[in-house]
């Protein structure tokens, strides 16, 4: 059981390498795989799933944000779920029309992260870009399985899972140099609507 992640790099290797420093590419990708695996397990339980994760730059994200959200400019993360979900007490369930799934891993959809925006947010927050990108991966994965932060109650449930996952990542990836404060510590409803 677990989460299979397919990475798509739509940003130059130089920009990506700068964002993941001082981590190696292998350690950075392992961090993101852990982030997505821990998130899907927290939201779905032990189920085989697959996620497509795209790391892009401002130009591509600006186009995606406008095309899919009607918003101008880049945003930090967008999620493109393939299924309808209901969320009950923090646990995601496939909606009735999606309940019959083929054998093997369930493809949840795509998470797209703007590395340029993540770097800016990390600088503003005082933590590493790798930490910010991991936080955005967790956030995006929860959107793939039906979580949202429009209503205060829904946001509280989403934040609780994010904090639980983050605690696991702190233990498993101590080399990241986690800093206090993050996307998960912002006041309610301040995460961009496009996320």
C-alpha positions as CSV (number, residue, x, y, z in Angstrom):
1,X,0.0,0.0,0.0
2,X,1.1,3.6,-0.5
3,X,1.3,6.5,-2.8
4,X,3.1,6.4,-6.1
5,X,4.2,9.8,-7.2
6,X,5.0,10.7,-10.8
7,X,7.1,13.8,-11.0
8,X,7.0,16.3,-13.9
9,X,9.6,19.1,-13.9
10,X,8.5,22.0,-16.0
11,X,11.1,24.4,-14.7
12,X,14.8,24.6,-15.5
13,X,17.1,22.2,-13.6
14,X,19.1,25.2,-12.4
15,X,16.0,26.9,-10.8
16,X,14.9,23.6,-9.3
17,X,18.3,22.8,-8.0
18,X,18.5,26.3,-6.3
19,X,15.1,25.7,-4.7
20,X,16.1,22.3,-3.2
21,X,19.6,23.3,-1.9
22,X,21.2,22.2,0.3
23,X,19.3,18.9,-0.3
24,X,20.2,16.5,-3.0
25,X,17.7,15.8,-5.7
26,X,17.2,12.3,-4.3
27,X,16.5,13.7,-0.8
28,X,14.2,16.4,-2.1
29,X,12.1,13.9,-4.1
30,X,12.0,11.6,-1.1
31,X,10.7,14.4,1.0
32,X,7.9,15.1,-1.5
33,X,7.0,11.4,-1.8
34,X,6.8,11.2,2.0
35,X,4.7,14.4,2.1
36,X,2.2,13.0,-0.4
37,X,2.2,9.5,1.1
38,X,1.6,10.7,4.7
39,X,-1.1,13.0,3.5
40,X,-3.1,10.4,1.5
41,X,-2.7,7.9,4.4
42,X,-4.0,10.5,6.8
43,X,-7.0,11.3,4.6
44,X,-7.8,7.9,3.1
45,X,-6.2,5.3,5.3
46,X,-4.0,2.6,3.8
47,X,-5.0,2.6,0.2
48,X,-3.0,2.4,-3.0
49,X,-3.1,5.7,-4.8
50,X,-1.2,7.6,-7.4
51,X,-0.5,11.4,-7.7
52,X,1.0,13.4,-10.6
53,X,3.2,16.2,-9.1
54,X,4.3,19.0,-11.4
55,X,6.9,21.5,-10.4
56,X,6.7,24.6,-12.6
57,X,7.5,28.3,-12.7
58,X,5.5,31.5,-12.7
59,X,4.8,31.6,-16.4
60,X,3.1,28.2,-16.5
61,X,1.3,28.8,-13.2
62,X,0.0,32.2,-14.3
63,X,-1.6,30.5,-17.4
64,X,-3.1,27.6,-15.3
65,X,-4.4,30.0,-12.6
66,X,-6.2,32.1,-15.2
67,X,-7.4,29.2,-17.3
68,X,-8.8,27.2,-14.4
69,X,-9.5,29.7,-11.6
70,X,-10.1,32.9,-13.5
71,X,-7.4,34.6,-11.4
72,X,-4.6,36.8,-12.8
73,X,-1.0,36.1,-11.8
74,X,0.6,33.0,-10.3
75,X,-0.6,31.1,-7.2
76,X,1.5,28.7,-5.1
77,X,-0.4,25.4,-5.7
78,X,-3.3,24.1,-7.7
79,X,-5.0,20.8,-7.5
80,X,-6.8,19.0,-10.3
81,X,-8.8,16.1,-8.7
82,X,-10.1,13.3,-10.9
83,X,-12.9,12.2,-8.5
84,X,-15.7,13.6,-6.4
85,X,-15.2,13.2,-2.7
86,X,-17.1,13.7,0.5
87,X,-15.2,14.4,3.8
88,X,-16.5,13.2,7.1
89,X,-14.6,14.0,10.3
90,X,-11.4,14.6,8.3
91,X,-11.6,11.3,6.4
92,X,-12.2,11.4,2.6
93,X,-14.6,9.0,0.9
94,X,-15.3,8.6,-2.8
95,X,-18.7,10.0,-3.8
96,X,-21.2,7.3,-4.8
97,X,-20.7,7.8,-8.5
98,X,-16.9,7.2,-8.1
99,X,-17.2,4.3,-5.6
100,X,-16.4,1.5,-8.0
101,X,-12.7,1.8,-8.8
102,X,-10.6,-0.5,-10.9
103,X,-8.0,-2.7,-9.2
104,X,-4.6,-1.2,-8.5
105,X,-3.7,2.3,-7.4
106,X,-6.4,5.0,-7.7
107,X,-5.1,7.9,-9.7
108,X,-6.2,10.9,-7.5
109,X,-5.2,13.7,-10.0
110,X,-2.5,16.4,-10.4
111,X,-0.9,18.8,-8.0
112,X,0.9,21.7,-9.6
113,X,3.4,23.7,-7.5
114,X,4.9,27.0,-8.6
115,X,8.5,26.7,-7.4
116,X,9.1,30.5,-8.0
117,X,6.2,31.4,-5.8
118,X,7.3,28.8,-3.2
119,X,10.8,30.4,-3.1
120,X,9.3,33.8,-2.5
121,X,7.0,32.5,0.3
122,X,9.9,30.7,1.9
123,X,12.0,33.8,1.9
124,X,9.1,35.8,3.4
125,X,8.5,33.2,6.0
126,X,12.1,32.5,7.0
127,X,12.2,28.8,6.1
128,X,13.7,26.8,3.3
129,X,12.1,26.5,-0.2
130,X,12.1,22.7,0.2
131,X,10.0,23.1,3.4
132,X,7.6,25.4,1.6
133,X,7.3,23.0,-1.4
134,X,6.6,20.1,0.9
135,X,3.9,22.1,2.7
136,X,2.3,23.0,-0.6
137,X,2.4,19.3,-1.7
138,X,0.5,18.3,1.5
139,X,-2.0,21.1,0.9
140,X,-2.5,20.2,-2.7
141,X,-2.9,16.5,-2.0
142,X,-5.7,17.3,0.5
143,X,-7.5,19.2,-2.2
144,X,-7.3,16.2,-4.4
145,X,-9.3,14.2,-1.9
146,X,-12.0,16.7,-1.3
147,X,-10.7,18.9,1.5
148,X,-11.2,22.6,1.3
149,X,-10.7,25.8,3.4
150,X,-13.6,28.0,2.4
151,X,-15.7,27.4,5.5
152,X,-14.0,27.7,8.9
153,X,-15.0,24.2,10.0
154,X,-13.7,22.6,6.9
155,X,-10.5,24.6,7.2
156,X,-10.0,23.5,10.8
157,X,-10.3,19.8,9.7
158,X,-7.9,20.4,6.8
159,X,-5.3,22.2,9.1
160,X,-5.5,19.4,11.6
161,X,-4.5,16.8,9.0
162,X,-1.8,19.2,7.7
163,X,-0.3,19.6,11.2
164,X,-0.4,15.8,11.8
165,X,1.4,15.2,8.5
166,X,3.9,17.9,9.1
167,X,4.7,16.3,12.5
168,X,5.5,13.0,10.7
169,X,7.6,14.8,8.2
170,X,9.6,16.5,10.9
171,X,10.5,13.1,12.4
172,X,11.2,11.3,9.1
173,X,13.1,14.2,7.4
174,X,14.9,16.0,10.2
175,X,17.6,17.1,7.7
176,X,15.2,19.6,6.2
177,X,15.8,22.1,9.0
178,X,12.2,22.7,9.7
179,X,11.4,26.2,11.0
180,X,8.3,27.3,13.0
181,X,5.6,29.1,11.2
182,X,4.2,28.0,7.8
183,X,1.3,27.9,5.5
184,X,-0.5,25.9,8.2
185,X,0.0,28.6,10.8
186,X,-1.6,31.5,8.9
187,X,-4.9,33.0,10.2
188,X,-8.1,31.4,8.8
189,X,-9.0,31.8,5.2
190,X,-5.8,33.5,4.1
191,X,-4.6,30.7,1.8
192,X,-5.2,31.8,-1.7
193,X,-8.6,30.7,-3.2
194,X,-6.8,29.1,-6.1
195,X,-5.0,26.6,-3.8
